Amino acid sequence: MKNYENLAKEIVKQIGGKENILSLTHCITRLRFKLNDESRANDAALKKTEGIVTVMKSGGQYQVVIGNQVPEVYAQVVKLTGIDEGGQNSSQEKKKGKILDNALDVVSGIFQPILGIMAACGMVKGLNALFTAVGLYDSQCGAYLIFNGIGDGLFTFLPLFLGYTSAKKFGLKPMVGLAAGAIMCYPGLQAGTLSAGMKPLYSVFAGTSFASDVYMNFFGIPIISMNYTGTVIPIIFVVYFASKCEKFFNKFIPDLVKFFFVPMLTLLVALPAGFILIGPVTIFGSTIISETVLAIRNISPLLAGAVVGFTWQILVIFGMHWGFIPVYINNMMTFGFDNVMMPFFACTFATSGVVLAIFYKTKNKQLKELALPNFISGIFGVTEPAIYGITLPLKKPFIISCIVGGIVGGYYGHFNFRKFMVGGMGIFEFPAMIAPDGSMGNLIIAVTGAVMALVLGFIFTFITFKDKEKNKPEEKNPEKENENSFENPDKSF
């Protein structure tokens, strides 16, 4: 396996040293730094460094785009800098930023660490549905039940995972966040369990979409019962409140008993508040968000899909797409599907088609060598290397990919294309598009759209693409080889 220690050293050096790092996380293709002073980072040097695709600044983050090798590079950077488990540089004080920047940073910090395992479990669940639908085994056999457990386990107990990652983001002890997630999922406190064995004391908000039963009270305070397994937003807010409680108790509890008294008091205050107020309010809020987004979409599904498909890659460039991840996951957990954000699926195949056309059309050896692996990466759902390395520097191919994404996104919106479970990327997402009843109509829409995007991206690019004069092999100056527009994206912006 390739050693990325030298690349990590160069990155740390060019961003201004480890003392300039406030925190570090990573997503599928990028190292996402928060820096004390971004002006100390040498953008030009980083962009010229072998192994780095480009550098972006967005959402209060300094993003170094690496590609598929980012986990290995991240591990080396962490090793060099001593950044802690939560991605924080303990020697640096947190710096206040803009509200939007902070919100994006929080969202990415909470969801990035678990997206990989969510995708993995979702793929298992999707493949299990596929194999059952085609008759490899039935839904009553042991294999189905075990595979279903592997696929469902994380999503059933999602608050545990989010409790852990939220705790690291908000500065709460991670094990306390994990315990909070487990308590929120405790079977005896779920509305479904209570309704099975008890009659409600009374109901509240009758006649509205917030109608709920009250089965118990807390020292006379009514508790609106909810099902918290599989939820997203409640645990995040509970952990945020718990982090404030922990900081408060740490000021007054003697050091001699802090070890167990602070966690105990934190849970005793935060969790009752969670069940009495925070949980119900955030559940209602989640429902409002999802229903509002769906209502907007339903005004014109075709237009809504086209807007998502056209703009998605623009959001990806700046890392702003992370702001929509909670909407996507919240829809999935609230309604059992997402049809609002899913038109972005077209963009993966539009980019792949564009890059494949460039591979066949260009006579530039280096561009051709870049195109094929980026096509394969795109088919598997990772398009950033193709965007930063090829389409965006050449401009017109990027515009074509956005247009095709919009066309197919409109198609997806019009036919109510849905995804029923989180999981997979690129072609590995298809099993997640099989409807729960086993019908294949939605999957056919998904495959048809993907083929459309691939073909349209290929045709439009094949017709319009021309090698730039300076990129023709016979005219290229080897000494200026690194000045080719497809190798230095910053020269074409």
C-alpha positions in Angstrom: 0.0 0.0 0.0 1.3 3.5 -0.9 2.7 5.5 1.9 1.2 9.0 2.1 3.4 10.3 4.9 5.3 12.7 2.5 2.1 14.1 1.1 0.7 14.6 4.6 3.9 16.5 5.6 3.6 18.7 2.6 0.0 19.5 3.3 0.6 20.4 6.9 3.6 22.6 5.9 1.6 24.4 3.1 -1.5 25.1 5.3 0.7 27.0 7.8 1.8 24.2 10.1 -0.1 22.3 12.7 -0.5 25.4 14.9 -2.7 26.9 12.2 -5.2 24.0 12.4 -8.3 24.4 14.5 -9.9 21.1 13.4 -9.9 18.5 10.7 -12.5 16.1 9.2 -12.7 14.4 5.9 -15.4 13.2 3.5 -15.2 10.9 0.6 -12.6 12.9 -1.4 -11.6 16.0 0.7 -9.6 16.9 3.8 -11.8 19.6 5.5 -9.7 22.0 7.6 -10.8 24.8 9.8 -7.8 27.1 10.0 -6.9 30.0 12.4 -5.7 32.1 9.4 -6.5 30.9 5.8 -4.1 33.6 4.4 -1.2 31.5 5.8 -2.0 28.6 3.6 -0.2 28.4 0.3 -2.9 27.7 -2.2 -0.7 27.6 -5.3 1.9 25.2 -3.7 -0.8 22.8 -2.6 -2.5 22.8 -6.1 0.9 21.9 -7.7 1.6 19.1 -5.2 1.3 15.6 -6.7 -1.6 13.8 -5.1 -3.7 16.9 -4.6 -6.5 17.6 -7.1 -7.3 21.2 -6.0 -8.1 23.4 -3.1 -11.5 25.0 -2.3 -12.6 27.4 0.4 -16.2 27.2 1.4 -18.5 27.1 4.5 -15.6 28.3 6.7 -13.6 25.3 5.7 -10.3 25.0 3.8 -10.8 22.0 1.7 -7.9 20.0 0.1 -9.3 17.7 -2.5 -7.4 14.4 -2.6 -9.6 11.8 -4.2 -10.4 8.3 -3.2 -7.2 8.0 -1.1 -8.3 10.7 1.4 -8.7 8.3 4.4 -5.1 7.3 4.2 -3.9 10.9 3.8 -6.2 11.9 6.7 -4.7 9.2 9.0 -1.2 10.5 8.2 -2.1 14.1 8.9 -3.7 13.2 12.2 -0.6 11.3 13.1 1.6 14.3 12.3 -0.5 16.9 14.0 -1.8 15.1 17.0 -5.4 16.0 16.3 -7.7 14.3 18.7 -10.4 11.7 18.0 -13.0 14.3 17.4 -10.9 16.1 14.8 -10.0 19.0 17.1 -6.6 20.5 17.8 -6.7 20.6 21.6 -3.9 23.3 21.6 -6.1 25.8 19.7 -9.1 27.7 20.9 -12.2 27.5 18.8 -12.8 30.5 16.5 -16.2 31.9 16.0 -17.4 32.1 12.4 -20.5 33.0 10.4 -23.7 31.3 11.3 -24.0 29.5 7.9 -20.4 28.4 8.0 -20.8 27.0 11.6 -24.0 25.2 10.6 -22.3 23.5 7.6 -19.4 22.6 9.8 -21.6 21.0 12.4 -23.6 19.1 9.8 -20.5 17.7 8.1 -18.8 16.9 11.5 -21.8 14.9 12.7 -22.7 13.0 9.5 -19.4 12.5 7.7 -18.0 9.9 10.2 -21.0 7.6 9.7 -21.8 8.0 6.0 -19.5 5.1 5.0 -21.0 2.6 7.4 -24.5 3.9 6.6 -23.8 3.3 2.9 -22.4 -0.2 3.7 -25.4 -1.3 5.8 -27.8 0.3 3.2 -26.2 -1.7 0.4 -26.7 -5.0 2.4 -30.4 -4.1 3.0 -30.8 -3.2 -0.7 -29.1 -6.3 -2.0 -31.2 -8.4 0.4 -34.4 -6.8 -1.1 -33.1 -7.5 -4.6 -32.2 -11.1 -4.0 -35.6 -11.7 -2.4 -37.4 -10.0 -5.3 -35.6 -12.2 -7.9 -36.3 -15.3 -5.9 -32.9 -16.4 -4.6 -34.5 -16.9 -1.2 -37.7 -15.9 0.6 -38.3 -13.4 3.3 -38.9 -16.1 6.0 -35.5 -17.8 5.8 -32.7 -17.3 8.2 -30.4 -15.7 5.6 -32.9 -13.0 4.9 -33.4 -12.3 8.6 -29.7 -12.1 9.3 -29.0 -9.9 6.3 -32.0 -7.7 7.2 -30.6 -7.3 10.7 -27.2 -6.3 9.3 -28.9 -3.8 7.1 -31.4 -2.5 9.6 -29.4 -2.5 12.8 -27.6 0.8 12.3 -30.7 2.7 11.1 -32.8 1.3 14.0 -30.3 2.5 16.5 -29.1 5.6 14.5 -29.4 7.9 17.6 -26.5 5.9 19.2 -24.2 6.7 16.3 -25.4 10.3 16.1 -25.1 10.7 19.8 -21.5 9.7 19.6 -20.5 11.9 16.6 -22.6 14.8 18.0 -20.9 14.6 21.3 -17.5 14.8 19.7 -18.6 17.8 17.7 -20.2 19.7 20.6 -17.4 18.9 23.1 -19.4 16.4 25.2 -17.6 13.2 26.4 -18.3 10.8 23.6 -19.5 8.0 25.9 -22.1 10.3 27.4 -23.4 11.0 23.9 -23.5 7.3 23.1 -25.4 6.7 26.4 -27.8 9.4 25.5 -28.5 7.8 22.2 -29.1 4.4 23.8 -31.5 5.9 26.3 -33.4 7.6 23.5 -33.8 4.2 21.9 -34.7 2.4 25.1 -37.6 0.1 24.1 -39.8 0.8 27.2 -39.9 4.5 26.4 -41.0 4.3 22.8 -44.5 5.2 21.8 -45.0 1.9 20.0 -44.1 -0.1 23.1 -46.3 2.1 25.4 -49.3 1.9 23.1 -49.1 -1.9 23.0 -49.4 -2.3 26.8 -51.2 0.8 28.0 -54.1 3.1 27.3 -53.3 6.8 26.8 -54.0 9.1 29.7 -55.2 11.6 27.1 -54.2 13.0 23.7 -52.9 16.4 22.7 -53.1 18.4 19.4 -56.1 16.3 18.3 -57.2 17.1 14.8 -53.8 18.2 13.6 -50.8 16.5 12.0 -49.2 16.7 15.5 -51.8 14.6 17.3 -50.0 12.6 20.0 -50.9 10.4 22.9 -49.7 10.9 26.5 -49.1 7.7 28.4 -47.1 9.0 31.4 -45.9 12.0 33.2 -42.7 13.1 34.9 -43.5 14.4 38.4 -46.8 15.7 37.0 -45.3 17.0 33.7 -47.0 15.2 30.7 -44.6 13.4 28.4 -45.7 13.3 24.7 -44.6 9.8 23.7 -42.7 9.4 20.5 -40.7 6.7 18.7 -37.1 7.8 18.7 -35.5 4.8 17.1 -34.3 5.7 13.6 -34.6 9.4 14.2 -32.0 12.1 13.3 -32.7 15.5 14.7 -33.8 14.8 18.4 -30.6 13.2 19.6 -28.5 16.0 18.0 -30.3 18.6 20.0 -30.4 16.5 23.2 -26.6 16.1 23.0 -26.1 19.8 22.3 -28.1 20.5 25.5 -26.1 17.8 27.4 -22.8 19.4 26.3 -23.9 22.7 28.0 -25.0 20.8 31.1 -21.6 19.0 31.3 -19.7 22.3 31.1 -21.9 23.8 33.8 -21.5 20.8 36.2 -17.7 20.7 35.6 -17.5 24.2 37.1 -19.0 23.2 40.4 -18.4 19.5 41.0 -15.3 18.8 43.1 -12.5 17.0 41.2 -12.7 14.1 43.6 -16.1 12.9 42.3 -16.2 14.5 38.8 -15.5 11.2 37.1 -19.0 9.8 37.8 -21.0 12.7 39.2 -20.7 15.0 36.1 -22.0 12.3 33.7 -24.7 11.3 36.1 -26.0 14.8 36.6 -25.7 15.5 32.9 -27.9 12.5 32.0 -30.3 13.2 34.8 -30.9 16.7 33.5 -30.6 16.4 29.7 -32.6 13.2 29.1 -35.8 14.2 31.0 -35.6 17.5 29.2 -35.1 15.5 26.0 -38.2 13.3 26.5 -40.4 16.2 27.9 -39.5 19.0 25.5 -36.6 18.6 23.1 -37.7 15.3 21.6 -41.3 16.2 20.8 -40.4 19.6 19.5 -37.7 18.4 17.2 -39.9 15.5 16.0 -42.6 18.0 15.1 -40.0 20.2 13.5 -38.7 17.3 11.5 -42.2 16.6 10.2 -42.7 20.3 9.3 -39.4 20.4 7.4 -40.2 17.2 5.5 -43.8 18.2 4.7 -42.7 21.7 3.7 -40.0 20.4 1.3 -42.4 17.9 -0.2 -45.1 20.6 -0.6 -42.7 22.8 -2.5 -41.6 19.9 -4.6 -45.2 18.9 -5.4 -45.9 22.4 -7.0 -43.9 21.2 -9.9 -42.1 17.9 -9.5 -40.4 18.2 -12.9 -39.1 21.7 -12.2 -38.0 20.8 -8.7 -36.1 17.7 -10.0 -34.5 19.8 -12.8 -33.3 22.5 -10.3 -31.7 19.8 -8.0 -30.1 18.0 -11.0 -28.8 21.2 -12.5 -27.3 22.8 -9.4 -26.0 19.7 -7.5 -22.5 19.7 -9.0 -22.2 23.4 -8.4 -23.0 22.8 -4.7 -20.4 19.9 -4.7 -17.7 22.2 -6.0 -18.0 24.3 -2.9 -18.8 21.5 -0.5 -22.3 23.1 0.1 -24.1 19.8 -0.7 -23.5 18.8 2.9 -26.2 21.2 4.0 -28.9 19.0 2.3 -27.8 15.7 3.8 -29.9 16.1 6.9 -33.0 16.8 4.7 -32.3 13.7 2.7 -31.8 11.4 5.7 -34.7 13.1 7.6 -37.0 12.3 4.7 -35.8 8.8 4.6 -36.4 8.2 8.3 -39.7 10.2 8.4 -41.5 8.9 5.3 -39.5 5.8 4.4 -38.2 7.3 1.2 -36.7 10.5 -0.4 -37.8 11.9 -3.6 -36.7 15.5 -3.0 -32.9 15.2 -3.2 -32.7 12.1 -5.3 -32.7 13.8 -8.7 -29.0 14.5 -7.9 -28.5 10.8 -8.8 -28.5 11.9 -12.5 -25.4 14.0 -12.0 -23.1 11.1 -11.3 -23.9 9.5 -14.7 -23.9 12.8 -16.6 -20.4 13.5 -15.4 -19.3 9.9 -16.2 -20.7 10.2 -19.8 -19.0 13.5 -20.3 -15.6 12.1 -19.1 -16.0 9.0 -21.3 -16.6 11.2 -24.4 -13.5 13.2 -23.6 -11.5 9.9 -23.3 -12.5 8.9 -26.8 -12.3 12.4 -28.4 -9.1 13.8 -27.0 -5.7 13.3 -28.6 -3.9 14.5 -25.5 -2.3 11.6 -23.8 -2.3 12.9 -20.3 -6.0 14.0 -20.5 -6.9 10.6 -21.9 -5.0 8.9 -18.9 -7.0 11.0 -16.5 -10.4 10.4 -18.1 -10.7 6.6 -17.9 -10.1 6.2 -14.1 -12.3 9.2 -13.4 -15.1 7.6 -15.5 -14.8 4.5 -13.4 -14.8 6.5 -10.2 -17.9 8.4 -11.4 -19.8 5.2 -12.2 -19.2 4.2 -8.5 -20.5 7.5 -7.3 -17.4 9.6 -6.7 -17.3 12.5 -9.2 -15.1 15.1 -7.5 -11.9 13.9 -9.2 -13.6 14.2 -12.6 -15.1 17.6 -11.8 -11.9 19.2 -10.4 -9.5 17.4 -12.7 -11.3 17.5 -16.0 -14.7 19.0 -16.5 -14.4 22.2 -14.5 -11.0 23.3 -15.8 -12.3 22.7 -19.4 -15.5 24.7 -18.6 -17.8 23.5 -21.4 -17.8 19.9 -20.3 -18.8 21.0 -16.8 -21.7 23.1 -18.2 -22.8 20.1 -20.3 -22.8 17.9 -17.3 -25.0 20.4 -15.3 -27.4 20.7 -18.3 -27.8 16.9 -18.6 -28.1 16.6 -14.8 -31.0 19.1 -15.0 -32.7 17.3 -17.9 -32.6 13.9 -16.3 -33.3 15.5 -12.9 -36.5 16.8 -14.4 -37.3 13.3 -15.7 -36.8 11.9 -12.2 -38.9 14.5 -10.6 -41.8 14.0 -13.1 -41.9 10.3 -12.5 -41.6 10.6 -8.7 -38.2 8.8 -8.5 -37.6 7.6 -5.0 -34.9 6.0 -2.9 -36.2 3.8 0.0 -33.1 3.4 2.1 -29.7 5.0 2.7 -27.0 3.1 1.1 -24.5 2.7 -1.7 -23.1 5.1 -4.2 -23.4 5.2 -8.0 -24.4 1.8 -9.4 -24.5 0.4 -5.9 -27.5 2.6 -5.1 -29.8 0.7 -7.4 -30.9 -2.0 -4.9 -32.0 0.8 -2.5 -34.5 1.9 -5.2 -36.5 -1.3 -5.1 -39.9 -0.5 -3.5 -40.6 -2.2 -0.2 -43.4 -4.2 -1.8 -40.8 -5.7 -4.2 -42.2 -3.9 -7.3 -39.6 -2.8 -9.9 -41.2 0.3 -11.4 -39.1 2.7 -9.4 -35.9 0.8 -10.2 -36.7 0.9 -13.9 -37.1 4.7 -13.7 -33.7 4.9 -11.9 -31.9 2.8 -14.5 -33.5 4.5 -17.4 -32.5 7.9 -16.0 -29.0 6.8 -15.4 -28.6 5.5 -19.0 -30.2 8.7 -20.3 -27.7 10.8 -18.3 -24.7 8.7 -19.4 -25.8 8.8 -23.1 -26.7 12.4 -23.3 -23.5 13.5 -21.5 -21.5 11.4 -23.9 -23.2 12.6 -27.1 -23.3 16.3 -26.2 -19.6 16.2 -25.2 -18.5 14.1 -28.2 -20.2 16.6 -30.6 -18.8 19.8 -28.9 -15.4 18.8 -27.5 -12.3 19.9 -29.1 -8.7 19.8 -27.8 -7.3 23.2 -27.1 -4.5 24.1 -29.4 -2.0 24.3 -26.6 -3.0 20.8 -25.5 -2.2 19.1 -28.9 0.7 16.7 -28.5 2.7 18.1 -31.3 2.6 21.6 -30.0 3.0 21.0 -26.3 6.1 22.4 -24.6 7.3 19.8 -22.1 8.7 22.5 -19.9 5.3 24.0 -19.6 3.5 20.8 -19.3 2.1 21.7 -15.8 0.4 24.7 -17.3 -2.2 22.6 -19.2 -5.7 23.8 -18.1 -6.8 20.3 -17.1 -3.9 19.9 -14.7 -4.2 23.3 -13.0 -7.9 24.0 -12.4 -7.2 27.3 -10.7 -6.0 28.8 -14.1 -9.4 28.3 -15.7 -11.8 29.7 -13.0 
